[in-house]
Amino acid sequence: MQQCNRSQKIAICTVGLPARGKTYISRKLNRYFNWLGYKSRVFINGNYRREICGTECNSQFFDPQNEEAQKARSDCAKMALQDLIQFLQNGGDVGILDGTNITKERRHQIENDLKSSFNGIQTLWIESICNDSKVIQNNIRLTKINNPDYCNVNPEQATIDFLNRIKMYEQIYQTITDDENLSYIKTMNVGADIIVHQVYGFLLSKIVSFIMNLHTYPRPIYLSRHGESQYNVDDRVGGDSDLSELGEMYAEKLADFFYSEFPTKEIKNQIIFFTSTMRRAVHTSDVVAQKLEIQPLQLKTLDEINVGICDGMTYTEIAQKFPNDFQERKINKLGYRYPRGESYLDLISRIEPVIFEIERSRQPVMIIAHQAILRCLYAYFHQNEIPEVPTLDIPLHCVIKLTPAAYFCDEKRVLINPQTGEISIKEEYVQEFVRSKSKQKSFIDL
Amino acid sequence: MQQYKKTQYKLILVLVGLPARGKTHISYKLNRYLNWIGYKSEIFSIKGAQQKDAQLDQNIDYELEIDPTNQQFIEVRQQLSFQAAQQLVTFLQNEGDIALYNGLTSTKSDRQKLKSLFKEKLNLEFQVFWIESICDDPQVILNNINESKLSRFKEKTIDQFTNQIKVLAQDYQTLENTENISYIKLINIGKQVKVHMLEGYLCSKIVSFLLNLHANNRQIYLVRSCESEYHLLDKIGGDPELSAMGKQHSQQIGNYFIEELKGNKNITFFTSQMKRGIQTAEIVGDKLGIKALKTKNLDEIDYGICDGLTLKEIAAKYPKQIKERKANPLEFKYPRGESFLDVIHRVEPIIYEIERSRDPVLVVAHVAVLKCLYAYYHCNQISEIPNIDIPINCVIKLVPIPYHCLESRVIIK
């Protein structure tokens, strides 16, 4: 529900020792807000520090007794905060400050600066606590070793240095206490325990639910369109047509593919399988379901975009009958709403509960749905910009396997020939860090 | 209901907390919500067990007889608590999906006994989620007693009751992680919330729901969009504009609210994205100086292939559908359209918003959608939904209070 309370500015600040998942949470939240239509941005203390103090900072730089370094770090943190405030003043809705913020003094200062910059700003503090050394080691391995701070250092040395850095922070760490009078969420050991304190408001409540469902299990998400339908053959939009002969063949081959993907009964029973309530999707899903001996859940939420009065027409017919609408849609495919129908923005809003469900799941997820719907789902996990959504390539007869990891999303496309069953695989690997290195100097967000 | 995961396991929600902490209130609200979204859910409490036990003196309210010195009452309460647990097991073994338990759970040993009972007697997969309500604000506790207990006291005074609670508090053991249970602690009505080992789709939903609860008894106004051009033609569906009469009526509704809301501008105001909804809301909103939030979730039920037809035309063209609809009005889905169940699902985020709001709420929407919203507050079974009466030019005012919902209707002439 993007429409609620656009006038409220929100500042979210993270708290926690290094390698506790603060950046992960910040980015996930940022993604979620941008997805819902809010202007949101992450401001990473660490990036400011890297730009200004250089990346060759070993753990001594983080010694709380190192006064010079302390001052430099404090200045960098102030800059990050100033940029966040400016962002909110210039039309931003949500600013996320990603930093350790582990002392009461620092938090008090930030809270005051934020509250005095805006009337009615809502602040939320998110503290991530973790005592599980396995989780921490894993975090370090997955995200820090490739960090620009350690590009000239071998992984073993990097880990040792990083653990020393954490020790420096531990010396002065003060967990959030109630007397600081902050609205906060504490998440402990990747969500095993969560404490919510004085969090009120529409968006903030949503954040709580969202955080409660976050995890870092790398589970695969399979997206596939239904097999070719009668309307696909006739090039018509909308309708509730059934599969064409080719589509039926695809359903069979798709079932075969999934059968080989999930070898054991145990894995099969844990799959989360969603489809829509439209014939072409249900039909495709039933074939797969029968082969795997599992049951799909038919969600109306996954039904194809409602094309209103254009239902059943070809694009040529639409161009003839509704030339103005046809033009409008060409200019603004994202926001254009079919009369008595929906727009892509409506779709994005509509599938939010499904996004939540997928985020929450720690088991493989399989979704058989429709082009527009899958464009939206794909864009969320693949972190595409919203305006790209209506033009993303989601072809028929192709399974897209997404495996979201900490800072990027792994993608594999499996094109299945419905007649021969021949499979051709395209591996597309998108590395966020690699992408950002080639970008211009930008320490605002990755 | 295919829409929601028919959970593979049964769910037991156990309430924990000293008397006058809102456990019963929470259980009523949760139970209402769960039934509304399509689960078969029921509450099992000392009170409920007492009502089912013919041998007991029904004039004594055993739920309130917490005097720790009265051995006889203690024994009866223990017995009733046990009976309630057994009735719960029977319910889940048969048709129940979710059961809420509001019995004796204040000590670790009570809870251990309960867990063992469930393990022993239930021979299907189940999950237990514990909900503890903690309150140390004496004003809140006093309010609670006044609102929900006072009328049931026969000879007791409030002071006696609070003193008895104080004695019970000495033996009370709050939930701890060492008990290896999955729980949520609500502290001072949501000022602070602690969640431990949250697992599963349903529990996540329940936690989200509980986060929004509060104790403000604020009014909720439900209003239909006024007369539209389609009304005059007797057509259903469509996206028509208001008729001239409709605009007049909207003005009058606005006037009604000016008096009713007395200048309060902190109103949570929603309408749909349909022309008649937006127009009605604009006219009313202008009078009050507030703007409505437009959400597609409140759009009227999608009539599919019957959209834009008159009832006569539908009867002529689709007699089979009319028959189906008569047989099962709740689950009937208009071909290429929606059923009431779809509308409930669609409207759920709005219910969250209404629950969360501590200000008065004003909703301008349409018949089917309002039926679903109304049912959430008023009906015990969603099968009643198709028969709910939501007349036009009528403001329905709902005030949810502990255990009930007050209602008044004002026809605007």
Interface residues (C-beta under 8 A of the other chain):
Chain A: M1 Q3 C4 D178 G191 A192 D193 I194 I195 V196 H197 Q198 F202 S205 V208 S209 M212 N213 D240 L297 Q298 L299 K300 T301 R340 E342 D346 S349 R350 E357 R360
Chain B: Q2 Q3 K5 N177 K191 Q192 V193 K194 V195 H196 M197 L198 Y201 S204 V207 S208 L211 N212 D239 L293 K294 T295 K296 N297 R336 E338 D342 H345 P349 E353 R356
